[in-house]
Amino acid sequence: MRTKLISFSVGLLFAAHGLRAQQCSASTTIGRYVIVCDGFLSTGPNSPLIPAKLLATASGDFNGKINGTGTISLGGQILTQNVVGTQKLNPDCTGTVTYTQTVNGQPGPPLNITFVVSENGDRIDGLVVDPGAVFSCVLRRTSRLMFGARGEGDAPEGVPE
């Protein structure tokens, strides 16, 4: 029995040696994403937390800049949100982003998110870290192509977008 256990352990070591940790850079998150967020938000200091849900889309470019737009239900009130920010993505695929946002066309407070990138950039899990927020998001990449991110315009001929 002991020999089998040692053989199994050695086999696991060899299998694990073949696995490599994911490495990330700004190019890992280039593309278009759909976003679903759930949780609770506060409308101001000392205000109670109320249920919130966000459905949105966002695009990440070659420089780590992210632009997003969505619809949020905040306690049943429907609002539009637009965000712009530049991510700080670490090689270990953890990162942060501070967004400038507008809500219903009006400037809102900065939005600070800590996140983890997985599945080679196809999934991002984020957590809003601002006081008065219990809000988490999942981003799923729908396209890796980001034409226009460098100002080129549309996709080159023959390349589907």
C-alpha positions in Angstrom: 0.0 0.0 0.0 2.8 2.4 0.9 4.5 1.8 -2.5 1.3 2.7 -4.3 0.9 5.9 -2.3 4.5 6.9 -3.0 4.0 6.2 -6.7 0.8 8.2 -6.8 2.6 11.2 -5.1 5.5 11.1 -7.5 3.1 11.0 -10.4 1.3 14.1 -9.0 4.6 15.9 -8.7 5.5 15.2 -12.4 2.0 16.2 -13.5 2.2 19.4 -11.5 5.7 20.2 -12.9 4.2 20.3 -16.4 1.6 22.9 -15.4 2.5 26.5 -15.7 1.0 29.4 -14.0 -0.9 31.8 -16.2 1.1 35.0 -16.9 -0.8 38.2 -17.7 -0.1 41.6 -19.4 -2.4 44.3 -20.8 -2.7 42.2 -24.0 -4.3 39.4 -22.0 -7.5 41.4 -21.5 -7.8 42.9 -25.0 -11.3 42.4 -26.4 -15.0 42.8 -25.7 -16.7 41.5 -22.6 -20.2 41.0 -21.3 -20.5 41.8 -17.6 -22.9 40.6 -14.9 -22.7 42.1 -11.4 -24.7 41.3 -8.3 -24.8 42.5 -4.7 -25.7 45.5 -2.6 -24.8 49.2 -2.9 -25.3 52.3 -0.8 -26.5 55.5 -2.3 -24.4 57.6 0.0 -22.6 57.7 3.4 -24.5 56.1 6.2 -27.2 55.0 3.8 -28.5 51.4 4.0 -27.3 48.8 1.5 -29.9 48.0 -1.2 -30.0 45.2 -3.8 -28.3 46.0 -7.1 -27.7 44.2 -10.4 -25.7 45.4 -13.4 -25.7 44.1 -17.0 -23.1 45.8 -19.2 -20.5 45.5 -22.0 -16.9 46.7 -21.9 -13.9 46.8 -24.2 -10.2 46.6 -23.2 -7.5 48.0 -25.6 -3.8 47.5 -26.1 -2.9 49.9 -23.4 -5.1 48.5 -20.7 -7.8 51.2 -21.1 -11.3 49.9 -20.4 -14.5 51.6 -21.6 -17.9 50.2 -20.5 -21.6 51.0 -20.6 -24.5 49.3 -18.8 -27.8 49.3 -17.1 -28.0 48.9 -13.3 -31.1 48.1 -11.2 -30.5 49.8 -7.8 -33.3 48.8 -5.5 -35.6 48.6 -8.5 -34.6 52.0 -9.9 -33.1 51.6 -13.4 -30.0 53.7 -14.2 -27.5 53.9 -17.0 -23.8 53.8 -16.2 -20.7 54.6 -18.3 -17.1 54.0 -17.1 -13.6 54.7 -18.3 -10.4 53.5 -16.6 -7.0 52.0 -17.1 -6.2 48.7 -15.4 -3.1 47.9 -13.5 -2.6 44.2 -14.2 0.2 42.2 -12.5 2.0 39.3 -14.1 0.2 37.0 -11.6 -3.1 38.0 -13.2 -4.3 40.1 -10.2 -5.1 43.7 -10.7 -6.9 46.9 -9.9 -8.8 49.5 -11.8 -10.2 52.9 -10.8 -13.0 54.0 -13.1 -14.3 57.5 -13.7 -18.1 57.0 -14.0 -21.3 58.7 -15.0 -24.7 57.6 -13.8 -27.7 58.7 -15.8 -25.3 61.2 -17.5 -24.2 62.8 -14.2 -20.6 62.4 -12.8 -20.4 59.8 -10.1 -17.7 59.0 -7.5 -14.6 57.0 -8.6 -15.3 53.2 -8.8 -12.5 51.0 -7.4 -12.3 47.4 -8.3 -9.8 44.6 -7.5 -9.9 41.7 -9.9 -8.4 38.3 -11.0 -8.0 37.3 -14.6 -8.4 33.6 -15.5 -8.9 31.3 -18.5 -6.3 33.2 -20.5 -8.3 36.4 -20.2 -11.6 34.9 -21.2 -12.9 35.4 -17.6 -12.4 38.3 -15.1 -13.8 38.2 -11.6 -14.0 41.6 -9.9 -14.9 43.0 -6.5 -15.9 46.6 -5.8 -13.7 47.7 -2.9 -15.4 51.1 -2.1 -17.0 51.7 1.3 -20.7 50.9 1.1 -20.4 48.3 -1.6 -20.9 44.5 -1.5 -20.8 44.0 -5.3 -19.1 41.4 -7.4 -18.8 41.1 -11.1 -18.0 38.4 -13.7 -16.8 39.4 -17.1 -16.8 37.0 -20.0 -14.9 37.8 -23.2 -17.0 37.6 -26.4 -14.4 38.7 -28.8 -10.6 39.1 -28.8 -10.6 41.5 -31.7 -10.3 45.2 -30.8 -10.0 47.1 -34.1 -10.1 50.8 -33.6 -8.3 50.5 -30.3 -5.2 52.1 -31.9 -7.2 54.4 -34.1 -7.1 52.2 -37.2 -10.9 52.1 -37.7 -12.6 48.9 -38.9 -11.2 45.4 -39.2 -8.9 44.7 -42.1 -10.4 43.3 -45.2 -11.1 39.5 -44.8 -10.9 39.6 -41.0 -14.2 39.0 -39.3 -14.9 41.3 -36.3 
